[in-house]
Amino acid sequence: MLRMLKSLFIDKCPVCAERLIAQTDAVCCTKACPDGHYKEESYRTLGVRVVYDGLK
């Protein structure tokens, strides 16, 4: 039960189901698939989320 609850908060690639690698700086937070399938940028100050799907 706890494992199932924990899996809800882990971001995964919609193509290959690998965990996304996150990088954070002062402006944005970037989450990307290690295989390059998916990338997501979140700009908190602007309230904007940009999703790049199907990068290859």
ZAGU-285698 format. One record per residue (C-alpha): residue number from 1; x, y, z. Coordinates in nm, 4 decimals. Example, Ala and Ser with C-alpha at 12.3 -4.5 7.8 and 13.67 -1.06 7.14 Angstrom:
// ZAGU-285698
<rec><i>1</i><c1>1.2300</c1><c2>-0.4500</c2><c3>0.7800</c3></rec>
<rec><i>2</i><c1>1.3670</c1><c2>-0.1060</c2><c3>0.7140</c3></rec>
END
This chain:
// ZAGU-285698
<rec><i>1</i><c1>0.0000</c1><c2>0.0000</c2><c3>0.0000</c3></rec>
<rec><i>2</i><c1>0.2792</c1><c2>0.2397</c2><c3>0.0908</c3></rec>
<rec><i>3</i><c1>0.4685</c1><c2>0.1554</c2><c3>-0.2293</c3></rec>
<rec><i>4</i><c1>0.1588</c1><c2>0.2325</c2><c3>-0.4358</c3></rec>
<rec><i>5</i><c1>0.1115</c1><c2>0.5664</c2><c3>-0.2613</c3></rec>
<rec><i>6</i><c1>0.4787</c1><c2>0.6542</c2><c3>-0.3090</c3></rec>
<rec><i>7</i><c1>0.4617</c1><c2>0.5729</c2><c3>-0.6815</c3></rec>
<rec><i>8</i><c1>0.1987</c1><c2>0.8441</c2><c3>-0.7306</c3></rec>
<rec><i>9</i><c1>0.4584</c1><c2>1.1121</c2><c3>-0.6501</c3></rec>
<rec><i>10</i><c1>0.7385</c1><c2>0.9808</c2><c3>-0.8744</c3></rec>
<rec><i>11</i><c1>0.7535</c1><c2>1.1433</c2><c3>-1.2181</c3></rec>
<rec><i>12</i><c1>0.8058</c1><c2>0.8936</c2><c3>-1.5006</c3></rec>
<rec><i>13</i><c1>0.8476</c1><c2>0.9178</c2><c3>-1.8765</c3></rec>
<rec><i>14</i><c1>0.5175</c1><c2>0.8444</c2><c3>-2.0546</c3></rec>
<rec><i>15</i><c1>0.7031</c1><c2>0.6541</c2><c3>-2.3310</c3></rec>
<rec><i>16</i><c1>0.9498</c1><c2>0.4264</c2><c3>-2.1503</c3></rec>
<rec><i>17</i><c1>0.8406</c1><c2>0.4602</c2><c3>-1.7828</c3></rec>
<rec><i>18</i><c1>1.1926</c1><c2>0.5550</c2><c3>-1.6650</c3></rec>
<rec><i>19</i><c1>1.2258</c1><c2>0.7998</c2><c3>-1.3766</c3></rec>
<rec><i>20</i><c1>1.2736</c1><c2>1.1593</c2><c3>-1.4867</c3></rec>
<rec><i>21</i><c1>1.5975</c1><c2>1.3372</c2><c3>-1.3955</c3></rec>
<rec><i>22</i><c1>1.5363</c1><c2>1.6765</c2><c3>-1.2337</c3></rec>
<rec><i>23</i><c1>1.7574</c1><c2>1.9859</c2><c3>-1.2442</c3></rec>
<rec><i>24</i><c1>1.6633</c1><c2>2.3022</c2><c3>-1.0577</c3></rec>
<rec><i>25</i><c1>1.8020</c1><c2>2.6536</c2><c3>-1.0756</c3></rec>
<rec><i>26</i><c1>1.6767</c1><c2>2.9950</c2><c3>-0.9636</c3></rec>
<rec><i>27</i><c1>1.4500</c1><c2>3.0396</c2><c3>-1.2666</c3></rec>
<rec><i>28</i><c1>1.3079</c1><c2>2.6994</c2><c3>-1.3551</c3></rec>
<rec><i>29</i><c1>1.2889</c1><c2>2.3295</c2><c3>-1.2766</c3></rec>
<rec><i>30</i><c1>1.3651</c1><c2>2.0914</c2><c3>-1.5646</c3></rec>
<rec><i>31</i><c1>1.2669</c1><c2>1.7243</c2><c3>-1.5647</c3></rec>
<rec><i>32</i><c1>1.3867</c1><c2>1.5052</c2><c3>-1.8510</c3></rec>
<rec><i>33</i><c1>1.3879</c1><c2>1.1417</c2><c3>-1.9555</c3></rec>
<rec><i>34</i><c1>1.7417</c1><c2>0.9952</c2><c3>-1.9557</c3></rec>
<rec><i>35</i><c1>1.6714</c1><c2>0.8467</c2><c3>-2.3022</c3></rec>
<rec><i>36</i><c1>1.5516</c1><c2>1.1819</c2><c3>-2.4413</c3></rec>
<rec><i>37</i><c1>1.1846</c1><c2>1.0942</c2><c3>-2.4990</c3></rec>
<rec><i>38</i><c1>1.0296</c1><c2>1.3632</c2><c3>-2.2785</c3></rec>
<rec><i>39</i><c1>1.1230</c1><c2>1.6995</c2><c3>-2.1246</c3></rec>
<rec><i>40</i><c1>0.9261</c1><c2>1.9296</c2><c3>-1.8956</c3></rec>
<rec><i>41</i><c1>1.0185</c1><c2>2.2814</c2><c3>-1.7809</c3></rec>
<rec><i>42</i><c1>0.8352</c1><c2>2.4530</c2><c3>-1.4939</c3></rec>
<rec><i>43</i><c1>0.8659</c1><c2>2.8272</c2><c3>-1.4374</c3></rec>
<rec><i>44</i><c1>0.7171</c1><c2>2.8843</c2><c3>-1.0917</c3></rec>
<rec><i>45</i><c1>0.7355</c1><c2>3.2641</c2><c3>-1.0936</c3></rec>
<rec><i>46</i><c1>0.5382</c1><c2>3.2796</c2><c3>-1.4188</c3></rec>
<rec><i>47</i><c1>0.3111</c1><c2>2.9857</c2><c3>-1.3403</c3></rec>
<rec><i>48</i><c1>0.4012</c1><c2>2.8226</c2><c3>-1.6729</c3></rec>
<rec><i>49</i><c1>0.4762</c1><c2>2.4581</c2><c3>-1.7528</c3></rec>
<rec><i>50</i><c1>0.6274</c1><c2>2.3706</c2><c3>-2.0930</c3></rec>
<rec><i>51</i><c1>0.6201</c1><c2>2.0060</c2><c3>-2.2061</c3></rec>
<rec><i>52</i><c1>0.8318</c1><c2>1.8784</c2><c3>-2.4945</c3></rec>
<rec><i>53</i><c1>0.6878</c1><c2>1.5419</c2><c3>-2.5946</c3></rec>
<rec><i>54</i><c1>0.8480</c1><c2>1.3206</c2><c3>-2.8568</c3></rec>
<rec><i>55</i><c1>1.1896</c1><c2>1.4844</c2><c3>-2.8715</c3></rec>
<rec><i>56</i><c1>1.3448</c1><c2>1.2154</c2><c3>-3.0900</c3></rec>
END
